Each structure stands twice: as C-alpha cells, then as structure tokens.
C-alpha cells in the first residue's frame, strides 16, 4: 500500500461511515479498483480506520455519551438492546458475509437497496402529518434490526438506521443522534473481535516499516477528520430530509459495480 492510497481510504472511510452511502461497500470497491495490498496488515489497517471514525463520534457527541451513564439510564438501555442484533450477526455470520457478499454483483444490489431506502425515507419524512414520537422502544428496536441488516456491504448503516427511525415515527434529531451513538458499540465490537486475528499476525505487524506505520497513522487521521465533516453534513441533511442526491449517487455507483462485474473487472 502506498501513502496516497491510505489517505484516500481513510478519507472515504470517515465520509461514508456517517453519510448514508455504506462505508464497507466503498472500501471494498476502492480496494478492488486501486489494487490495494497491505499484506497481512490489511486487517490492522482497517481497524485503525474505524478507530479514526470513533474519534469523530466522541468529539461531536461527548456530552451525549456522558449523559448515557446518568440515571435513569434509559438511552443507555435502548443503545444496548439496539446493538444486540448487529452483534449477533457479526459474531455468528461475519465469515459467511465476508465470503459471500463482497463481490461486485452483491455490492451493486446493496447500493441499489440503500438508494431505495433513502428515497422512501425522504418521502415519509416530508409527508408526515402525525406528531413525531420521542425516542423509545418503538423507534430504537427497528433501528437496531436495520443495523444488523447493514452489516452487508453496500447497505448503509447510518442511512438504514435513520430510515428505520423515520418509518417508526421518531423525531429526526433524536433519531440522528441515536444512530451515531449506535456506531460506537458496533465499531468497538468489530475491533475487539478482529483483534484476535491481528494478534496472531504479530510477525506481519513487526514488518510494517516506516511506510506502513505512516499509512496507518495518516489513514486514521483522515478517517477522523473526514468523519467529523460527514457528521456535521449529515446532521444538516437529516433536518431537511433531503436524501435524493445520495440516492442518485448510489444508483450510479450500483450501475458501475454491475458493469464492472459483467466485464469481469470486479
């Protein structure tokens, strides 16, 4: 891996983790297109990129994170329950998903589904007549279930969870904040699960060298900075419920993946 590739991947990871366009799908797509090869350190590099996005969440929502641990702990309980579905899917189906859903055809389907979800979300949000529900089980449980579905590359975690909250009648501001908070246990969980594989690759880590270390640090830095930018943008987008341009982008990306897959390139 070259330094410029690490910077691009870090910036894309940060942006797409919080914009409704699927970070996992974009990383798979770009790694294939750029021919990225980090040897036995690829997993460690990906983990560090996720740490970068966590930094952005902590920076923006540190007050809300502290509030989780104050009585009566309702939001913390919602967060724990909403994390369970994705945790179970990641624990028992992660290897299957990685071997089955990381091809160009599946990415094309995932991006197309996300585009459809976003269009439906905008339609529902802009035509809602009933008063929005406060954060509760009726909104957080559907969001948790959609987060489990979003482990499939191409399906956006942020987009699908926010859409689930909107479909359930939740307040957009509360849904958005909760969706970003939901990323914390999911990312931390994936890091912990992946660390066992990293530990077994101690020899690969020892062979990183100066360039390898620079790639990891710069990738992490750009993931944090771009993630911070993406959160700010997404909070404004959610307020206006304007997702159509993300949908158009995802449709074009879906068609690109399909065409590359047909030609045998991807």
ZINORTA-V427610 format. One record per run of one state. SS is the DSSP state (a for helix, b for strand, c for the rest). FROM is the first residue (numbers start at 1). LEN is the number of residues. If there is no record, write none. Layout:
ss:SS from:FROM len:LEN
ss:SS from:FROM len:LEN
This chain:
ss:c from:1 len:2
ss:a from:3 len:16
ss:c from:19 len:4
ss:a from:23 len:12
ss:c from:35 len:4
ss:a from:39 len:29
ss:c from:68 len:6
ss:a from:74 len:27
ss:c from:101 len:3
ss:a from:104 len:23
ss:c from:127 len:6
ss:b from:133 len:1
ss:c from:134 len:3
ss:a from:137 len:13
ss:c from:150 len:7
ss:a from:157 len:11
ss:c from:168 len:2
ss:b from:170 len:1
ss:c from:171 len:1
ss:a from:172 len:28
ss:c from:200 len:2
ss:a from:202 len:5
ss:c from:207 len:2
ss:a from:209 len:32
ss:c from:241 len:3
ss:a from:244 len:19
ss:c from:263 len:4
